[in-house]
Amino acid sequence: MTVVTKLADNPIAHLSKADIEQIGRELDAIRQSVLDSRGGSDATYIRRVIKTQRYLELGSRAVLLFSILPPAWFVGTAGLSLAKILEIMEIGHNIMHGQWDWMRDPKIHSTTWEWDNASPSEQWKHSHNELHHKYTNVVGKDNDLGYGIMRVDEDQRWHPLYLGQPLWSFINACFFEFGIAAYDLQLGHNLATKERRRNPHFRAEAKKTLRKIRKQFTKDYLIHPAISGPSFLHTAAANFTANIVRNLWTNSVILCGHFPEGVQTFARKSIVGETRGEWYVRQMLGSANISGGKLIHIMTGNLSHQIEHHLFPDLPSNRYAEIAPKVRDLMARYDLAYVTGPMPKQLASAWGKIFRLALPNNFGGRINKTPVRVVRREQVAA
């Protein structure tokens, strides 16, 4: 295995090929144990979450009919923000991963679910499920890594344009759903030449995205405000605020899951001939968790267990907390870093990295790079 072997402190140097394949077998066993035990309690969980989200959204939109009154505006906006976060994180994202397809409920199925987001579900499933999860943190292959606008690794050649990456990263966070829609379309690539711009497939997909965006705008900025009567502008502002809050939250969760210090990136050549065991190891080294209680887990769509999610993206999200100790123990036994921490710490680390990589590697006469710290078994046990 050749991933991250360029690091001075190589986090996998101590692993043999046999070790890596044994890791794969142990993880396969963890996955199978969940598959064998899925059942009624899991189905009840997701149905309860969907019901809660719908009541929260309906109630919040009802309150916003009177948003001309400041208390109604604040209560309705807060509730709608939470409802939108729940819909995209714990519900939409996970349903479209196929986590609940085993229920065979056509209303809660990856082939039928359309989420409250600018990106059409089919496009997102291709760019996320088929590309991001296959090429996790592989520079030049995983578009989720920097979204094509950020320098994400010291080995990427620095250019003065990267000095602005903290600013445009923040702008991207505010309007994250549209950034995702743009990269699902591979907009930068497809607009680069006249031939690509005229490509029938690209034009058809672009029209789908524009229709979806128009539908979202009509719902949030025309229909809902219109039935608010004299509260039209206040309700439109509330919807705009809720969408910004949802975008900032979603972006923050994604940054915490893939960008804090200690999370590895990989060169394209490192995945040539990759075995299942090696794929598992790359997922573990290329992801980070957020520590916290049940509330943080559900509000992040259980992507607070990003390591477990990347190992098993199609397992029910409510089961990640159950298997997380097993995964952490496995990584400790093989001296692999289990990167985790509270959300403020992880987010500060991710943004620190964004600022650090905006500068050249030798800025200030020093190597602009933070060495990887490998957590040992005795450290985890402590």
N, C-alpha and C positions, 0 to 999 in steps of 0.2 A: 504494500500500500504506500502511495507516495504523497498523500495529502499532508499539508503543513510540515513537510520534512525540511523546508527551508528555514524554519524557526530555530534560533539558537537553543531555546528551551522547548524541544519537540515533545508535545504532550502524548505522542503515541510511540516514541522510540523504544519504550520498554515492552511493547506488545509484540508477540510473535503472530504469524499467520494463524496458528492454531488457536491462540487467545481470541483473536478477532472473530473467527468462525464460531467459537464457543459462546462468545457474547451474543452472536446472532441467534444461536439455538436457544439460549436462555430467554432472550427477548421474544422469540417466537412462542415460547411456552407461556410467557406472561400474556401475550396477545390471545392465545387460544383459550386461556382460562377465562378471559372476559367474554369471548365469543360464546363459550359454552354456558355461561351463566346469565346472559342477557334475558330479560323477561318482563313481567308485568310491572315491576317497580320502576324500571327504566322508562317504559312507555308512559306510565303515570306521571313521571317527572317531566318529560318534555311536553306533554299535554297540559300540565299545570302551568308550566312556564309560559306557553303560548297563550293560555287563557288569561293569566295575570297581565301579560304584556298588552293584550287587546283591551282589557278593562282599563288599564292604566292609560293607554292612548285615547280611548273613547272618552274617559272621564276628563282627561287633560284638555282635549279639544272642546269638550262641552264647557269647561270653565273658561276657556279662551274666547268663547262667544261674548263674554263680558270683559274682555281684556282692556277695554278703555279704562277700567278701574285698576289702579296699580296692584293691589293685593291679588286680584284675579290673574293679572299678567304674570306676576312672579310665580304663583303657584302652578298655573297652567304651563308656563314655559319650563319650569323645573320638571314637572311630571312628563311632559312631552319629550324632553331631552332624555330622561331615563328610559322611556318607552322606546325611543329610537335606538338607544344603545343596546337595550335588550334584544330588539328585533334583529339588529345586524350582527351582534356578537354571539350570544348564546343560542339564538334561533336560526337566523338565515345562514350564517357562515357554516354552522355545524350540520344543518340539514343538507346543504349543498355539497358537503363532503361525503354524503351518503351514510352518515352515522346512524340514521333512523330508518334507512330503507328496509331493514329486516322486518319492520313492523308491517310492511305492505299496506300502509295507509296512504292512499293517493293524495291526501291533503298535506301529508308530512313526508314528502319524498323528494329526493334530489332532482328528479326529472320534471317535477311540476312546480317547485317552489320558486317564486319570484320575489325578491327582497326590496325593501324600501331604500334603494340606492341608485345612483346614476348609471352604474354599469349593469347591462343586461346579464342575467344569471348565466346564460350559456357561455358568454365571452369570459366572464370571471372564472367559471369552472375550468376552462381551458388554460388560462394564464396562471391560475393559482394551483388547482389540483394537479394538472398534467405537467406544468413546467416548474413552478416554484417548489413544490414538494419533491419533485424528481431531482432538481438541480439546486437544492438548498445551499445558499451561500457560496455558490460557484460563481466567481467573478466573470462577467460576460455572458453567463447563461441564465442566472437567476435575476429576473427584472425586479423582484421585490427587494433586492439588495441595492439600496440607493435609488431605486426607481428611475435609473438612467440620468439622474441629475446631480448625484453626489459622488464624491470620491470616498470609497469605503475601505480602502486597503492601502498600506504604505507602498506596495508594489505597483499601484496605479501611478502612471506618470502625472506629475503635478502640472497644472496650468493656472495662470493668474485668474481665470474665470472661477476657479474653485474658492477664491477668497470670498465670494458672495454666497457660498453654499449654506451658511447659517440662515441668511435672510430668505432664500428661496425654499429652504427646507421648512421654515415656519409658514410661509405662504402656502406651500403644498399641504402642510398639516391642517390649515384652516379650511381648505377646499379639497380635502383628501379624496372624497368620493369622485370628484371630477379628474383628479390625478390618476386614480385607479382606472377610471374609464378610458383615459387617454393611453395609458400603458397597456391596457387590455387590447386596445386597437393597434398597439405598436405605432403610435402616431408619428413619433420622430422618424422612425425608419420608413414608414409608408408615405410620408409627405416629402421625403428627401429628393425623390426624382419624379419626373412627369409620368414615367411608365408605371411606377408604383401607385401614384395618385389616381391613375386611371384604371387600376386593376379592379375588375368587376367584383371580386370577393371583398376587397377592402371597402369599396364604395357601398356595397350591400350591408356590411357590418357597421360602417359609420352611420348609415341611415337608421339602423336598429338602435344604436346608441342615442342618436338625436331624438328619436321617438320616445325612448325611455326617459330622457332628460325632460322633454316637453311634458310627459305625463306626470313626472315628479313636480315640476314647476306648477302645472295646472292644479294639482291637489293641494300643495302647500301655500301657493301664493295667489290663487284665484278662487277656487271653490270654497275652501275653508274660510278665508277672509270674507268672501262675499256673503256667506250665511251669517257672518258676525255683524252685518249691518254697519252701524256707526263705529264698530270696533275694527273695521277693515284693516286700516294701517297698523294698528296695534297687534292684530292677529298675524298679519304678514310678517311683522318684525319678530314676533314670538317664534314663528316657524323658522325664520332665518337663523335666529339665535340657537334654537334647538338643533338645527342642522350643523351649525358651527361647533357647538359643544360635542355633538356626536362625532364629527370629523376629528376634532382635536383628541378626543378620548381614544378613538380607534387608532389613530396614528401613534399615539403614545404607547398603546399596548403593543403595536407591531415593533416600534423601536426597542421597547424593553425586551422583546422576544428574540431579537436578532442582532442588536447593535451595541450592547454594553461591552466594556473592556472585558477580555477573557473569552469572548465568543470568536470562533475561528472563521476565516474565509479560505476559499480553496481555488487553486488554479484549474483551468479546464483540463489540462493533461492529467490531473490527479484522479479523475473519475474514469479514465479509460480502463476497461476491463474490470470495473468495480464489482465485487461480490456483494451478496446480501448482507453479510456481516460488516463489510466495509461501508456499505450504505448506512447501516444502523449507526456505526461509529461517527460517520459524518453528521448525521442528524443530531447526535448527542453533543458533539463539539460545536455545531453551528447554531445552537439554540440556547436560550436562557429563560429561567423561570422568574416569577414574581411571588414572593412569599406573602402570606396573609390569611384571612379567614374566609368563611363561606361567601360573604358579600363581595369581596374583591374577586373571588373565583367566578361567581355568576356574572358580575358586571364586565369581566374581561372575556366572557364566553368560554371560561376555563382555559383560555390561552395564557393564564397565569401558570399553567402547566404546559408551557410551550415545548419543553423537551419531550414530554410524554405525547403531546399532540403530534409532533413531527415523527416520532417513532411509530405511532398508531393513529394516523389521521382519520380513519374510518370507525374508530371505537366511540361509543357514546361518551359525550363530554363529561357527564356526571360521574364517570368511572375513573377519570384521570387521578383524582385525589386518592383513590383506593390503591392504584398501582404505583403512584409516585414514590412511596418509600422503597418499593422493590427495585425500581429503576435506580434510585439514588444509592441503594446498597450495592447493586451490581456495579455501578460506576466506581464506587469507593473501593470495591474489591479489586478492580483492575486499574486503580490509580488514575482515573479520568476525572477531569474537572466538572463538577455539577454546579454550573453558574446560576446562582439564585440570590435574591435579596428583596427588600421592600421596594414598592413601586417608586417612591421618590429617589431612592438610591440608584435603581436601575435606569430611571429616566435621566437623572443627572449624569450618569456614566455615559449613556448613549449620546446626549447632547454635547458632553465634553469631547467625545470622540469626533462628532461632527465639526466642532470648532477646531480640534487638533489637526484633523486631516484636511482642513481648508488651507493649512499652511504647508510649505515644503518640508520634506523630511529632515533637512539639516537646518531648519529655522533656529536662529539664535546660537548657531555653532554646536548644536547637539542633535543627536539622532531623535527624530520626532516619532518615537515608537514606544509603546508600553509593553514590556515582556509579559508573556503568559505565565500565570501562576497556577500550577497544578495542585489541586486539593488532594492530600494523601488520606489514607484510611484513618489514621490516628487523629487527623484534624477533623474529619467528619464525625467521628465517634465522640469527640470532645464537644 
